[in-house]
Amino acid sequence: MFADLTLATVLFLISASFFAGFVDSIAGGGGLIQLPALLIGLPKTDTVTVLGTNKLGSVFGTTTAAALYRRQIKPDIKVLAAMAIPAFIGSAIGASLASRIPTQSMRPIVLVLLIVVAIYTWLKPDLGKIELLRHASKRRIQISVAAGLVIGFYDGIFGPGTGSFLMLIMVASLGYAFITASAIAKVVNVSTNVGAIMIFGLNGAIIWKLGLMLGAANVAGAIIGSRLAIRGGSVLVRKVFLIVTVALIIKVGIDTFSSF
C-alpha cells in the first residue's frame, strides 16, 4: 500500500505531519491537520487504517514534546499518572470499538462541547495564566482518573478535540496554568496514542512504513513547537489553544452539517 503512493502525496503528508507536530506540541490539535491530510492522501484506504496510521505518526511527536516539557516543567506525578493510566485503558477500549460505532452520531455533541470550551476560555482572559490549584489532593486525583478514562476512550474511538478537552479540565477544573496543563496533556496523549496503536496494530490497521515516516516529521515539528511554547509560556499556549479550538469547531461543524 505504501509503495502505491506518489512522491507528491508523500511530500504532502510529511509536510502536514511536520505542521501537525508543531501545533500539537503547543496546545494540542495536531489531529486537525494530520488526520484530514491522511484522509485526502489515502482516499481508498479503510478509515480504521487511516486512524491507526495517524496514531502511529502522532505518538513520536507527542513523546518528544512530553520529554522536552518535562525538562522545564515538573507537574504533580500523582495527578499525571492518575490521568495517563486510565487514559491508556480508555483509549484501548475506544480503539477496539472504532470500526463498530458510527462516529457521525458523535459530531454534533463534540461540536457543542468545543463551542462551550472556546466561549468559556475567551470570556476568562486570566484563565490559566498562573497556577492556582483547586481541590484537595485526593479530589484532584479522582477528577484526573475520571477525565483520563472518558477522554482516553473518546480519543481512541474518534479523537478531534482531545487536547482541548484535556487542557480545559486541567486549567478550569484543577487550576493548572496553561503551560503546565500542556505538559501534562502531552504525557496523557502519549498514553492514549500507545493504547490505540496496540489495538490498531493487532488488527493490522496501520501502514507502518508511512506511519514511521510521518513520525519523523512529527518529531521535527514538535521540537520547534515545544521550545517556542516553553519560551512563550501560558500566554502563548492560551492563544494557540483558542485558535486550535476555533479551527476544530469549524472543521467538526463542516463535517457535521455536510453529513445531513
KEKE-3310 file (N, C-alpha, C; in steps of 0.2 Angstrom, whole numbers, plus 5000, padded with zeros to 4 digits):
npx = (5004:5010:5019:5012:5010:5012:5026:5023:5011:5017:5026:5017:5010:5020:5024:5012:5012:5023:5019:5008:5014:5021:5010:5003:5011:5011:4998:4990:4979:4984:4979:4969:4976:4984:4976:4965:4974:4979:4967:4964:4976:4975:4963:4957:4959:4954:4945:4948:4961:4967:4965:4973:4986:4988:4988:5000:5010:5008:5012:5026:5030:5022:5028:5041:5038:5033:5044:5053:5045:5045:5058:5058:5047:5038:5026:5014:5017:5008:4995:4997:5000:4988:4979:4985:4986:4972:4968:4975:4969:4956:4958:4962:4950:4941:4947:4946:4933:4931:4928:4916:4906:4896:4904:4899:4887:4892:4897:4889:4888:4901:4904:4896:4902:4915:4912:4907:4919:4928:4921:4920:4934:4937:4930:4936:4949:4960:4961:4971:4983:4991:4996:4985:4980:4966:4954:4957:4971:4967:4955:4958:4965:4955:4947:4956:4957:4944:4942:4953:4950:4937:4940:4951:4945:4937:4946:4952:4941:4937:4942:4945:4948:4952:4964:4960:4949:4956:4965:4956:4950:4961:4965:4953:4946:4955:4964:4977:4991:4991:5003:5008:4997:4998:5010:5006:4996:5002:5009:4998:4992:5002:5000:4987:4988:4997:4989:4979:4987:4991:4980:4975:4986:4987:4976:4980:4978:4987:4998:5013:5026:5023:5018:5029:5037:5030:5030:5043:5043:5034:5041:5051:5043:5037:5048:5052:5040:5038:5049:5046:5034:5038:5046:5037:5027:5012:5004:5006:5002:4989:4983:4986:4979:4966:4965:4967:4956:4945:4947:4945:4931:4926:4930:4924:4911:4908:4910:4899:4887:4888:4886:4872)
npy = (4994:5006:5008:5011:5025:5041:5052:5065:5064:5059:5069:5079:5073:5072:5085:5090:5082:5087:5101:5097:5091:5102:5112:5104:5101:5113:5117:5106:5098:5093:5083:5089:5093:5082:5071:5074:5076:5063:5057:5063:5060:5046:5040:5028:5020:5010:5018:5015:5010:5022:5029:5022:5023:5037:5038:5031:5040:5051:5048:5049:5062:5068:5061:5066:5080:5079:5075:5086:5096:5090:5093:5106:5109:5103:5094:5088:5071:5061:5066:5066:5053:5047:5052:5048:5034:5028:5034:5028:5015:5018:5023:5011:5003:5012:5012:4999:4998:5007:5003:4999:5007:5020:5035:5047:5051:5056:5068:5081:5082:5084:5095:5105:5104:5109:5122:5127:5126:5135:5147:5148:5149:5161:5171:5172:5179:5179:5166:5152:5158:5159:5147:5140:5130:5119:5111:5097:5086:5072:5074:5080:5070:5060:5067:5068:5054:5050:5060:5056:5043:5044:5054:5048:5036:5043:5048:5037:5031:5041:5056:5071:5086:5081:5086:5099:5096:5090:5100:5110:5104:5102:5116:5124:5116:5109:5119:5122:5131:5136:5132:5122:5113:5110:5102:5091:5086:5082:5070:5062:5061:5054:5042:5039:5037:5026:5016:5015:5012:4999:4992:4995:4990:4976:4972:4974:4987:4997:5007:5004:5008:5021:5027:5028:5036:5048:5050:5054:5067:5073:5073:5082:5094:5095:5097:5110:5117:5114:5121:5134:5136:5134:5145:5155:5153:5152:5162:5162:5149:5149:5157:5150:5139:5143:5147:5134:5127:5135:5132:5118:5118:5124:5114:5102:5106:5108:5095:5089:5096:5093:5080:5078)
npz = (5000:5004:4994:4983:4984:4977:4974:4976:4985:4996:5000:5003:5014:5023:5025:5031:5042:5049:5052:5060:5071:5076:5079:5088:5099:5105:5110:5108:5095:5084:5077:5069:5058:5053:5052:5043:5032:5029:5026:5014:5007:5006:5000:4996:5007:5021:5034:5047:5046:5042:5054:5063:5057:5058:5072:5075:5068:5076:5089:5091:5089:5100:5111:5110:5113:5125:5133:5131:5137:5150:5155:5158:5165:5180:5183:5195:5199:5204:5200:5186:5183:5187:5178:5166:5165:5166:5155:5145:5146:5143:5130:5123:5124:5117:5104:5100:5098:5087:5074:5074:5079:5073:5070:5066:5073:5084:5081:5082:5096:5100:5093:5100:5113:5110:5106:5118:5126:5119:5121:5135:5138:5131:5137:5149:5152:5161:5164:5168:5167:5178:5190:5201:5211:5213:5224:5236:5237:5235:5229:5217:5211:5209:5200:5190:5186:5182:5171:5163:5159:5152:5142:5136:5131:5122:5113:5108:5100:5092:5092:5087:5095:5107:5114:5117:5126:5137:5141:5145:5156:5165:5167:5170:5179:5188:5190:5185:5177:5159:5153:5161:5160:5147:5147:5154:5147:5136:5140:5143:5131:5124:5131:5127:5113:5113:5118:5109:5097:5100:5099:5086:5079:5082:5075:5062:5057:5053:5043:5043:5038:5032:5043:5052:5045:5044:5058:5060:5054:5062:5074:5072:5070:5083:5091:5088:5091:5104:5111:5107:5114:5128:5129:5127:5136:5147:5141:5127:5125:5128:5118:5106:5109:5109:5096:5089:5095:5089:5076:5076:5079:5067:5058:5063:5063:5049:5045:5052:5047:5033:5032:5033)
capx = (5000:5014:5023:5007:5009:5016:5031:5019:5007:5021:5028:5011:5009:5026:5023:5006:5014:5028:5015:5004:5018:5022:5004:5001:5016:5010:4992:4985:4975:4988:4975:4966:4980:4987:4971:4962:4979:4979:4961:4965:4981:4974:4956:4954:4961:4949:4945:4951:4968:4969:4966:4979:4992:4988:4991:5007:5013:5007:5015:5033:5030:5019:5033:5046:5036:5032:5051:5055:5042:5047:5065:5057:5041:5038:5019:5012:5017:5002:4990:4999:4999:4981:4976:4988:4984:4965:4968:4978:4964:4950:4959:4962:4943:4939:4950:4943:4926:4931:4926:4909:4901:4897:4906:4895:4882:4896:4900:4885:4889:4908:4903:4893:4907:4920:4910:4907:4926:4930:4917:4922:4941:4938:4927:4940:4956:4965:4961:4977:4989:4995:4994:4981:4977:4959:4953:4962:4975:4963:4950:4961:4967:4949:4945:4960:4956:4938:4944:4958:4946:4932:4944:4955:4940:4935:4952:4953:4936:4935:4948:4945:4946:4955:4969:4956:4946:4961:4968:4951:4949:4966:4965:4947:4943:4960:4968:4984:4992:4991:5009:5008:4992:5000:5015:5003:4992:5007:5010:4992:4991:5006:4996:4981:4991:5000:4984:4976:4991:4991:4974:4975:4992:4985:4971:4983:4975:4992:5003:5019:5031:5021:5017:5035:5040:5026:5033:5050:5041:5030:5046:5054:5038:5036:5054:5052:5034:5039:5053:5043:5029:5041:5048:5031:5023:5005:5000:5006:4999:4982:4982:4986:4974:4960:4965:4966:4949:4940:4948:4941:4924:4924:4931:4919:4904:4908:4909:4893:4882:4889:4883:4865)
capy = (5000:5012:5008:5014:5032:5045:5056:5072:5063:5058:5075:5082:5070:5074:5092:5090:5079:5092:5106:5095:5091:5109:5114:5099:5102:5119:5117:5101:5099:5091:5078:5093:5094:5076:5066:5076:5075:5056:5055:5066:5056:5039:5040:5022:5016:5010:5023:5012:5010:5029:5031:5019:5026:5043:5037:5030:5046:5056:5046:5051:5069:5069:5059:5071:5086:5077:5074:5092:5099:5088:5096:5113:5109:5097:5093:5083:5065:5058:5068:5064:5046:5046:5054:5044:5027:5027:5036:5022:5010:5021:5023:5005:5001:5016:5010:4992:4999:5012:5001:4996:5013:5026:5042:5053:5052:5060:5075:5086:5083:5086:5102:5109:5104:5113:5129:5129:5127:5141:5153:5149:5152:5168:5175:5172:5181:5177:5158:5148:5162:5157:5141:5141:5123:5119:5105:5093:5082:5066:5076:5081:5063:5057:5070:5066:5047:5051:5063:5052:5037:5047:5057:5042:5032:5047:5049:5030:5030:5047:5060:5078:5090:5078:5091:5105:5094:5089:5106:5114:5100:5104:5123:5126:5112:5108:5126:5122:5136:5133:5129:5115:5109:5107:5097:5085:5084:5078:5063:5059:5060:5048:5036:5037:5035:5020:5012:5014:5009:4992:4989:4995:4986:4969:4971:4975:4993:5003:5007:5005:5012:5028:5030:5029:5042:5054:5051:5058:5074:5075:5075:5089:5100:5095:5100:5118:5120:5114:5126:5140:5136:5135:5151:5160:5152:5151:5167:5160:5142:5150:5160:5144:5134:5146:5146:5127:5126:5138:5128:5112:5120:5125:5108:5097:5109:5107:5088:5088:5098:5090:5073:5078)
capz = (5000:5004:4988:4978:4985:4973:4978:4978:4990:5002:5002:5006:5020:5028:5027:5035:5049:5052:5055:5065:5077:5078:5083:5094:5104:5109:5113:5105:5089:5078:5073:5065:5052:5050:5050:5036:5026:5028:5023:5007:5003:5006:4999:4995:5012:5026:5039:5053:5045:5042:5061:5066:5054:5061:5079:5075:5066:5081:5095:5091:5091:5106:5116:5110:5116:5133:5135:5131:5143:5156:5157:5161:5170:5184:5186:5200:5196:5205:5195:5179:5182:5188:5172:5160:5165:5164:5148:5141:5146:5139:5123:5120:5123:5111:5098:5099:5095:5082:5067:5075:5081:5068:5074:5064:5078:5090:5079:5085:5103:5100:5091:5105:5118:5108:5107:5126:5128:5116:5124:5142:5138:5128:5142:5155:5149:5166:5165:5166:5167:5184:5193:5207:5211:5216:5227:5240:5233:5234:5225:5211:5208:5207:5194:5184:5184:5178:5165:5159:5156:5147:5136:5133:5127:5116:5109:5104:5096:5087:5093:5087:5101:5114:5118:5120:5132:5142:5143:5149:5163:5169:5168:5173:5185:5193:5192:5182:5171:5153:5151:5164:5158:5140:5148:5157:5141:5131:5143:5143:5124:5123:5134:5123:5107:5113:5119:5102:5092:5102:5096:5079:5076:5082:5070:5056:5054:5052:5037:5047:5034:5031:5050:5054:5041:5047:5065:5060:5053:5068:5079:5070:5071:5090:5094:5087:5094:5112:5113:5107:5119:5134:5129:5127:5142:5147:5137:5120:5124:5128:5112:5101:5111:5107:5088:5088:5096:5084:5070:5077:5079:5060:5055:5065:5060:5042:5044:5054:5043:5027:5033:5034)
cpx = (5004:5018:5018:5007:5014:5021:5027:5015:5011:5024:5023:5010:5014:5025:5017:5008:5018:5024:5010:5008:5020:5016:5002:5005:5015:5003:4987:4982:4979:4984:4970:4969:4981:4982:4967:4967:4979:4973:4961:4970:4980:4966:4953:4956:4955:4950:4949:4959:4971:4970:4972:4985:4993:4991:4998:5012:5013:5011:5022:5034:5027:5024:5038:5044:5035:5039:5054:5052:5044:5054:5064:5052:5040:5031:5019:5012:5011:4996:4991:4998:4991:4977:4978:4986:4977:4964:4970:4972:4958:4952:4959:4955:4940:4941:4947:4936:4925:4928:4918:4904:4902:4898:4902:4890:4886:4897:4896:4887:4896:4908:4901:4898:4912:4918:4910:4915:4929:4927:4920:4929:4941:4935:4931:4947:4962:4966:4968:4983:4994:4992:4991:4977:4971:4958:4959:4965:4971:4958:4952:4963:4960:4946:4949:4959:4949:4939:4948:4954:4941:4936:4948:4951:4938:4940:4953:4947:4935:4941:4948:4943:4949:4959:4965:4952:4950:4963:4962:4950:4954:4967:4959:4945:4949:4965:4975:4985:4992:4997:5010:5003:4994:5005:5011:4999:4996:5008:5004:4990:4996:5003:4991:4983:4994:4994:4980:4980:4991:4985:4974:4981:4990:4980:4973:4980:4980:4996:5009:5024:5029:5020:5024:5038:5036:5028:5039:5048:5038:5035:5049:5050:5038:5042:5054:5046:5035:5043:5050:5038:5032:5044:5043:5027:5016:5001:5000:5002:4991:4979:4981:4980:4967:4959:4963:4958:4944:4941:4945:4934:4922:4925:4925:4912:4903:4906:4902:4887:4882:4886:4876:4862)
cpy = (5006:5013:5011:5022:5036:5050:5063:5070:5062:5064:5079:5080:5072:5081:5093:5088:5084:5098:5104:5094:5097:5112:5110:5100:5108:5119:5111:5102:5097:5086:5082:5094:5087:5071:5068:5075:5068:5054:5057:5061:5049:5038:5033:5017:5016:5015:5021:5012:5017:5031:5028:5022:5033:5043:5036:5036:5051:5055:5049:5058:5071:5067:5064:5077:5085:5077:5081:5097:5097:5091:5102:5113:5102:5097:5088:5076:5061:5059:5066:5057:5044:5048:5049:5037:5025:5029:5031:5017:5012:5021:5016:5002:5005:5013:5003:4993:5004:5010:4999:5002:5018:5033:5048:5055:5056:5067:5081:5088:5086:5094:5107:5110:5109:5120:5131:5130:5133:5147:5154:5152:5159:5173:5176:5173:5179:5169:5155:5152:5161:5151:5142:5135:5123:5112:5102:5088:5075:5068:5077:5075:5060:5060:5068:5059:5047:5054:5059:5046:5039:5050:5052:5038:5036:5047:5042:5029:5035:5052:5067:5082:5087:5083:5096:5102:5093:5095:5110:5110:5102:5111:5125:5122:5111:5114:5126:5128:5132:5129:5122:5111:5106:5102:5091:5082:5080:5071:5059:5057:5054:5042:5034:5034:5028:5014:5010:5011:5001:4989:4989:4991:4979:4967:4973:4982:4999:5002:5009:5010:5020:5031:5032:5036:5048:5055:5055:5065:5077:5077:5081:5095:5100:5098:5108:5121:5120:5119:5133:5141:5137:5142:5156:5159:5152:5156:5165:5153:5144:5153:5154:5140:5137:5146:5139:5125:5128:5134:5122:5113:5120:5118:5103:5100:5108:5099:5086:5089:5095:5083:5073:5078)
cpz = (5000:4998:4982:4979:4980:4977:4980:4984:4997:5005:5006:5013:5025:5030:5032:5042:5053:5056:5060:5071:5080:5082:5089:5100:5108:5113:5111:5098:5083:5074:5068:5058:5049:5048:5044:5030:5024:5024:5015:5003:5002:5005:4998:5001:5018:5032:5045:5052:5045:5050:5064:5063:5057:5068:5079:5073:5072:5087:5096:5093:5098:5112:5116:5114:5123:5136:5136:5137:5150:5159:5160:5166:5173:5187:5191:5197:5198:5201:5188:5178:5183:5182:5166:5160:5163:5157:5143:5140:5142:5132:5119:5119:5117:5105:5095:5096:5089:5075:5068:5077:5076:5072:5071:5069:5084:5088:5082:5092:5104:5098:5097:5111:5116:5108:5114:5128:5125:5120:5131:5142:5136:5134:5149:5153:5154:5167:5163:5165:5172:5187:5200:5208:5215:5219:5232:5235:5231:5229:5218:5207:5206:5201:5188:5182:5180:5171:5160:5155:5151:5141:5133:5128:5121:5111:5104:5099:5090:5087:5092:5093:5108:5118:5121:5127:5138:5145:5148:5156:5168:5171:5172:5179:5190:5194:5190:5177:5165:5151:5154:5162:5151:5142:5150:5151:5136:5133:5142:5136:5122:5125:5129:5116:5107:5114:5113:5097:5094:5098:5089:5076:5077:5077:5063:5052:5054:5046:5041:5044:5034:5038:5053:5051:5043:5054:5065:5059:5059:5074:5078:5071:5079:5093:5094:5091:5102:5114:5113:5112:5126:5135:5130:5133:5141:5142:5130:5120:5124:5121:5106:5103:5109:5099:5086:5089:5091:5078:5070:5076:5071:5057:5057:5063:5053:5041:5046:5049:5035:5026:5033:5027)
residu = (MET:PHE:ALA:ASP:LEU:THR:LEU:ALA:THR:VAL:LEU:PHE:LEU:ILE:SER:ALA:SER:PHE:PHE:ALA:GLY:PHE:VAL:ASP:SER:ILE:ALA:GLY:GLY:GLY:GLY:LEU:ILE:GLN:LEU:PRO:ALA:LEU:LEU:ILE:GLY:LEU:PRO:LYS:THR:ASP:THR:VAL:THR:VAL:LEU:GLY:THR:ASN:LYS:LEU:GLY:SER:VAL:PHE:GLY:THR:THR:THR:ALA:ALA:ALA:LEU:TYR:ARG:ARG:GLN:ILE:LYS:PRO:ASP:ILE:LYS:VAL:LEU:ALA:ALA:MET:ALA:ILE:PRO:ALA:PHE:ILE:GLY:SER:ALA:ILE:GLY:ALA:SER:LEU:ALA:SER:ARG:ILE:PRO:THR:GLN:SER:MET:ARG:PRO:ILE:VAL:LEU:VAL:LEU:LEU:ILE:VAL:VAL:ALA:ILE:TYR:THR:TRP:LEU:LYS:PRO:ASP:LEU:GLY:LYS:ILE:GLU:LEU:LEU:ARG:HIS:ALA:SER:LYS:ARG:ARG:ILE:GLN:ILE:SER:VAL:ALA:ALA:GLY:LEU:VAL:ILE:GLY:PHE:TYR:ASP:GLY:ILE:PHE:GLY:PRO:GLY:THR:GLY:SER:PHE:LEU:MET:LEU:ILE:MET:VAL:ALA:SER:LEU:GLY:TYR:ALA:PHE:ILE:THR:ALA:SER:ALA:ILE:ALA:LYS:VAL:VAL:ASN:VAL:SER:THR:ASN:VAL:GLY:ALA:ILE:MET:ILE:PHE:GLY:LEU:ASN:GLY:ALA:ILE:ILE:TRP:LYS:LEU:GLY:LEU:MET:LEU:GLY:ALA:ALA:ASN:VAL:ALA:GLY:ALA:ILE:ILE:GLY:SER:ARG:LEU:ALA:ILE:ARG:GLY:GLY:SER:VAL:LEU:VAL:ARG:LYS:VAL:PHE:LEU:ILE:VAL:THR:VAL:ALA:LEU:ILE:ILE:LYS:VAL:GLY:ILE:ASP:THR:PHE:SER:SER:PHE)
# end
